[in-house]
Amino acid sequence: MKLSLQQHDHFAQARCMGVFADVHRNRGDCERAFPRYESALNLMSDIGDRYGQIIVLAGMTKALIHMKQPEKAIDFCNKAMEVATSIGNKMCMLRSNWTLHTLYRAIGDMTSSQQHACKFDQYLQEMELYCGVCHEVMGNRENSLNSLTCFHIFHSRCVENSTFKTRGCPNCKKTSHLSSPVPV
């Protein structure tokens, strides 16, 4: 952070502020996290980093959920959805819809919850985010994923337990090697 301030690197400064906010939120100190998120969001808006804005707005949503403020969390999640839609980032739209689904369900708005669950399913089908081994959806809960050299993606647990090493990729049947697992 100090170096980004000295070099007047607003992009790095904004990302650092977002990371600092995430650290505070992960430690359960959302009251300290929120002003850092706001600073990061302002910097990212100033420099036009729309993907960074989505990340920060998602962090702010998580902080508000932790602070038991679901209505405000819905507002920030909707803002993240707007930015994600404006840049066409379907993965962020997918995550925002899932978050909105759970938030609306938590406050008892089953109609809105169902609408966002349907949008979530729509994006999953469009993006074909299903594990080729177990055929379960990827991305709706914490998972570790592996991609093969053929670029097909699977749950790490499925890759470890499957016989793909001798038979090849379950999707394309090519002999492939594993990459490092990626948490999602």
BELRAPE-V743229 format. One record per residue. N is the residue number from 0. SS is DSSP state (~ for helix, > for strand, _ for the rest). OMEGA is omega in radians with two decimals (* if undefined). Layout:
n=(N & N)
ss=(SS & SS)
omega=(OMEGA & OMEGA)
//
This chain:
n=(0 & 1 & 2 & 3 & 4 & 5 & 6 & 7 & 8 & 9 & 10 & 11 & 12 & 13 & 14 & 15 & 16 & 17 & 18 & 19 & 20 & 21 & 22 & 23 & 24 & 25 & 26 & 27 & 28 & 29 & 30 & 31 & 32 & 33 & 34 & 35 & 36 & 37 & 38 & 39 & 40 & 41 & 42 & 43 & 44 & 45 & 46 & 47 & 48 & 49 & 50 & 51 & 52 & 53 & 54 & 55 & 56 & 57 & 58 & 59 & 60 & 61 & 62 & 63 & 64 & 65 & 66 & 67 & 68 & 69 & 70 & 71 & 72 & 73 & 74 & 75 & 76 & 77 & 78 & 79 & 80 & 81 & 82 & 83 & 84 & 85 & 86 & 87 & 88 & 89 & 90 & 91 & 92 & 93 & 94 & 95 & 96 & 97 & 98 & 99 & 100 & 101 & 102 & 103 & 104 & 105 & 106 & 107 & 108 & 109 & 110 & 111 & 112 & 113 & 114 & 115 & 116 & 117 & 118 & 119 & 120 & 121 & 122 & 123 & 124 & 125 & 126 & 127 & 128 & 129 & 130 & 131 & 132 & 133 & 134 & 135 & 136 & 137 & 138 & 139 & 140 & 141 & 142 & 143 & 144 & 145 & 146 & 147 & 148 & 149 & 150 & 151 & 152 & 153 & 154 & 155 & 156 & 157 & 158 & 159 & 160 & 161 & 162 & 163 & 164 & 165 & 166 & 167 & 168 & 169 & 170 & 171 & 172 & 173 & 174 & 175 & 176 & 177 & 178 & 179 & 180 & 181 & 182 & 183)
ss=(_ & ~ & ~ & ~ & ~ & ~ & _ & _ & _ & ~ & ~ & ~ & ~ & ~ & ~ & ~ & ~ & ~ & ~ & ~ & ~ & ~ & ~ & ~ & ~ & ~ & _ & _ & _ & ~ & ~ & ~ & ~ & ~ & ~ & ~ & ~ & ~ & ~ & ~ & ~ & ~ & ~ & ~ & ~ & ~ & ~ & _ & _ & ~ & ~ & ~ & ~ & ~ & ~ & ~ & ~ & ~ & ~ & ~ & ~ & ~ & ~ & ~ & ~ & ~ & _ & _ & _ & ~ & ~ & ~ & ~ & ~ & ~ & ~ & ~ & ~ & ~ & ~ & ~ & ~ & ~ & ~ & ~ & ~ & ~ & _ & _ & ~ & ~ & ~ & ~ & ~ & ~ & ~ & ~ & ~ & ~ & ~ & ~ & ~ & ~ & ~ & ~ & ~ & _ & _ & _ & ~ & ~ & ~ & ~ & ~ & ~ & ~ & ~ & ~ & ~ & ~ & ~ & ~ & ~ & ~ & ~ & ~ & ~ & _ & _ & > & _ & _ & _ & _ & _ & _ & > & _ & _ & _ & _ & _ & _ & > & > & > & > & > & _ & _ & _ & _ & > & > & > & ~ & ~ & ~ & ~ & ~ & ~ & _ & _ & ~ & ~ & ~ & ~ & _ & _ & _ & _ & _ & _ & _ & _ & _ & _ & > & _ & _ & _ & > & > & _)
omega=(-3.12 & 3.14 & 3.13 & 3.08 & 3.14 & -3.10 & -3.10 & 3.13 & -3.05 & 3.11 & 3.13 & 3.12 & 3.14 & 3.13 & 3.10 & 3.12 & 3.10 & 3.12 & 3.09 & 3.11 & 3.10 & 3.13 & 3.12 & -3.14 & 3.13 & 3.07 & 3.12 & -3.13 & -3.06 & 3.12 & 3.08 & -3.12 & -2.97 & 3.11 & 3.10 & 3.04 & -3.14 & 3.10 & 3.13 & 3.14 & 3.11 & 3.12 & -3.13 & 3.07 & -3.14 & -3.09 & 3.09 & 3.12 & -3.05 & 3.08 & 3.08 & 3.09 & 3.12 & -3.12 & -3.12 & 3.13 & 3.07 & 3.08 & 3.11 & 3.09 & -3.14 & 3.12 & 3.14 & 3.05 & 3.13 & -3.14 & 3.10 & 3.08 & -3.02 & -3.13 & 3.08 & 3.12 & 3.11 & 3.13 & -3.12 & 3.10 & 3.07 & 3.07 & 3.08 & 3.11 & 3.12 & -3.13 & 3.12 & 3.12 & -3.11 & 3.12 & 3.08 & -3.12 & -3.05 & 3.14 & 3.09 & 3.07 & 3.10 & -3.13 & 3.13 & 3.11 & 3.12 & 3.12 & 3.12 & 3.07 & -3.11 & 3.12 & 3.13 & 3.09 & -3.12 & -3.14 & 3.04 & 3.09 & -3.03 & 3.13 & 3.12 & 3.11 & -3.13 & 3.11 & -3.13 & 3.05 & 3.11 & 3.10 & 3.09 & 3.12 & 3.12 & 3.13 & 3.10 & -3.14 & 3.12 & -3.07 & -3.13 & -3.11 & 3.11 & 3.09 & -3.13 & 3.13 & -3.07 & 3.13 & 3.04 & 3.11 & 3.04 & 3.04 & -3.12 & 2.99 & -3.11 & 3.09 & 2.97 & -3.06 & 3.02 & 2.99 & 3.10 & 3.13 & 3.06 & 3.08 & 3.01 & -3.01 & -3.12 & 2.98 & 3.11 & -3.14 & 3.14 & 3.14 & -3.13 & -3.06 & -3.05 & -3.14 & -3.08 & -3.10 & 3.13 & -3.09 & -3.09 & -3.13 & 3.12 & -3.11 & -3.02 & 3.11 & 3.09 & 3.02 & -3.06 & 3.09 & -3.11 & 2.92 & 3.07 & 3.11 & 3.12 & 3.08 & 3.10 & *)
//
